[in-house]
Structures are given as structure tokens and as C-alpha cells.
Amino acid sequence: MMNGKEHLKFLTNLKANNNRPWFEENKSWFKECQANFTEMVAMIIEQLAKVDPDIGLLEAKRCVFRIYRDVRFSKDKSPYKTNFGAWINRGGKQSPTAGYYFQLSPGDSFIGGGLYHPESRQLALIRQEVDYNGKELINILNSERVSQYYPGLWDGDRLKRPPKGYDPDNEFINILKNKSFVAMHALADSEIKKDGLETRVAETMIALQPFIDYLNTAISDEN
């Protein structure tokens, strides 16, 4: 059974010392945390594969993000991310399909899933599916299985007006305005520190599997 106590401790110190000298001095600490996080992701994949067999083909290391930031186009020149993150989907983190995300970060840990900023053709296919079959999506999101963890779609990235080609009176217009199709479940630091974290994360992801299937069915023509 695993927990994220040491990860939170490392990341808290990194946030206060986000510079190369401190990181190099503490690189062995980072490598230990990174290896532990990767092992945790492998255990999550093993459990998730029971309901999503394609996930079982993944290697955990292909799902875990690097801690190094790309600062070329950012005003914030801090060289390191202050989180450990993993994107679990068919084909690994470079694949364009809908999948599951786990972020471990002091005060900002969460489990999520879906498609964040899908490219325009995928977005068009998802909106088309919602227009034709929006009731199924609503039923999935309102089901006890999903709603016990996820309070609906993330609404932080939406159009102010209906997307082109859709009537303002469309019964699913509030969903169609979304530019991302994502559901999220926040995790308190106290939850991260408890043993059995990998099982709780996997269970929360498994609950979202019908939503992931809905999105991947919608964009299947692209894959």
C-alpha cells in the first residue's frame, strides 16, 4: 500500500527552492519520489485495465510527465514543475484519445479524465455526438457511479456564445459550449498521505470509465 507523504514533502521544498542548484543537490530525493510515483502509476494501470483492457498495454513510464518545465515562451522561468503528473490513455501520454489524469501536488492534487482542449476536428465530432446523443452523456454524468466522485463537467473553459452551426435553443447548448470535456475530483493533502492511495485513485478513475468511452466513441473516426 502506498501514499504520497514524501512526494508532498519534496514538492513543498521544491516550490520554496525552485532553482537548479537546490534541485541538483536534492536530485537523489527527486529520483526516489519519481520512481515511487511511477510504481504507483503502474499499480493504478493494473487495476484500471480490469475495466479498460487497452490501458493494460501501457508502461507506467510512458504515462508519467517530466518534472522539467518548458520555459521558452513563459514569463515564469521557474525550471521545475511543482507536481507529479500522469496521463493514462490508449497509446500513452502522446496519444490524442480521451483518458485519465492524476496530479499529486501540495494543495492541488486531483484525479480527472476526458479531453482537455481537443483539436478542432475532435471537438467537432464530440459536439456532433452531444447534439445527437446528449441524453446519454447526461445520464452518464448523473449516474451514481460517476456523480459520487465528479460534480459534472469542468466549466472553466467555455464559449460565451453557441458554437457555429448550433441553435441557441438546443437542449444541450450548455454542454456544446464547452471547449474541453473534462471531469475532475479534488484530493486533499490528508487523502494523499493515507496508505492505499493507488487503490483510491484507481477506483475513482474506474468510476469515470463510461465518460471516457463516450468521448472515445465520439472521436473514433479520428483514430
N, C-alpha and C positions, 0 to 999 in steps of 0.2 A: 504494500500500500504506500502511495506516495503523497507528498504535499509540496507546497510552494514556499515554505518559510524562507529557505536560503535564497531562493530567487528574489523574493521581495527585499530581503536584506541587501543583496548585491545591487539590485536596481535602485534602491533608495540611495545607496552610497554613490552609484554611478551618476545619478541625477545631480547630486551635490558636487561631483567632480568630473564633469563631462569633458575630459581632455585626454590627450594621448599619453602624457606621462603617467597619470594615475592609472589609466587602463592597462598600459604595458606592465606596470608594477603589480597589477592585480589580475593579470591575464590567466594565471592558473585557476583563480577563483571563478573567472568567467567561463573557462573551458569546462570546469566541473559542473557549473549550473547549466551550461548549454547541453552537455552530454546527458544530464539528468532530465532536462526538458525534452530532449529528443527521445529518450527512453519512455517518458510519459506519453508522448505523442504516438509512439509505436503501440503502446498498450491501448490507447484510445482507438487507433485504427483497427486493432484486432477485435474490439468489441463492436465498433461501428460496422465492420464488414459483415456481421451477422444479419443485418437488415439491408445493407447496401454492398453486395458482393464485389462490385467493381473497386470499391475502396480497399479491399483486401490485397490488391495487387501493388499497392503503394509502399515505398520505402519512406520511413519517417523523415530521414534526412532530406528527401525531396520536397517535404511539406513545410519544413521549418525555415523561417526567414533569417537572413543575415542581420547582425546587430549594427552593421556599419551603415550610416546614412549617406545618401547621395545629396551632397550639399551644393552641387554646381549651380542650381537655379533657385536656391533658398536663401532668404535673408538670415535664417538661423543656421549658423555654421557649426553647431554642436556636432561632433563627429559620430556620436553613437545614439542609437535608439534607446529609450528607457523602458523597453518591454521585450518580452519573448513572445513571438507570434508564430502560429502555424495555420496554413491554409490547406485543408484536406478535401480534395475533389478528384474526380476521374482524371488520371493523367498527371497529377501533381500540380504544384502551385502555378505553373506556367500555362495550364490548360484553361480555356475560356468557359468551361462549364460551371454551373452552379455547384456550390459546395459548402463546407463548414469551416468556421474560423474560431480559433481560440487565442485570446490575448491574455497574458499574465503581466500585470503592471501595477505598482503600488497605487491604490485608489482608483484604478481604471481597468480592472480585469473584466472580461466578458466573453460569452460564447455567442456566436452568431452564425448566420447562414444565408445563402441566397446569391445574388449577383449585385455587386457594387459597381455602378457606372458601366453597365454593359455597352458594348459598341453599338452603333446606330441600328444595324440590321437585326441584332439580337433584341434590342429594345423594341423595335417594330414588331417582331414576332411575339414577344411577351405581351405587348399591348393588344395584338390581334387575338391572342389566346384569352386574355381577360375579357375582351369585348364579346367573344363567342361563348366563353365558359367561365365567366367571373363568379358565378354562384358556387362553383366547385372550390375555387380559391377561398372564398369567404367561409365556406363550410370547413375547409382545412384549418384556416386560421382561428376559427371559433370553436373547433373541436376541443374537448377536454385534454386530449393528448398534447396538443400544441399550446393552448392558452394557459395551461398550468405553469409554463415557463416563459412564454413570449406574449407580450401585450399587444400584438398586432404588428403591422409593417412599420418599420422606421420611417418617420415622416420628415426627416431633416433635409431632404433633397427632392423637392417637388417643383413642378411648373406652377406659375401663378394662373395661367390660362390653360384651357384644354389643349392637348396636343393636336397638331394639324390633322384634319380628317375626322375628328371625333366631335360629336354634338355635345354642347354643354349640359344637355339634359340626359345624357347617357347614364343609366343607373349605376354604372361603375366608374363614373368620372373621377372620383376622388382617388381611386386606385390607378387609373390611367394617367394621372398627372405625375406619378412617381417617375423619377429618372433612375432610381435604384430600387431594387426589390430585395429588401434585407429585413430579417427579424433578429432581435438581439435580446440577450438575457444577461443582466449585470451580475457580477460576483463580488461580494465584499471581501476585503482582505482577510477577515476572520474565516471565511469559507475556504480561501486559498490555503490557509495554514493548517487545515484539518486533513488528517490522513484519509486516503481513499479519493483524492481529488480526481484521479484519472477516471474512476468509475462514475463520479457525479458528472464530469464533463461529457463522457460518452453517453450517459443516459439522457442528458439534456440535448445533445446533438441528435440522438436516435429519435427523440420526440419530433424533431423538425424534418425528418426524412420525407413525409408526404409533400411538404412545401418544396423541398429540393427536387423531388420527382416531377412536380407540376412544372417548375421552371425548365428543367432539362427536357421534358416532353415538348414544351413550347418552342425551344430553340433547336430541337433535334435536326431540323433541316440544315442547320449550320455546321453540324458535326459529322 
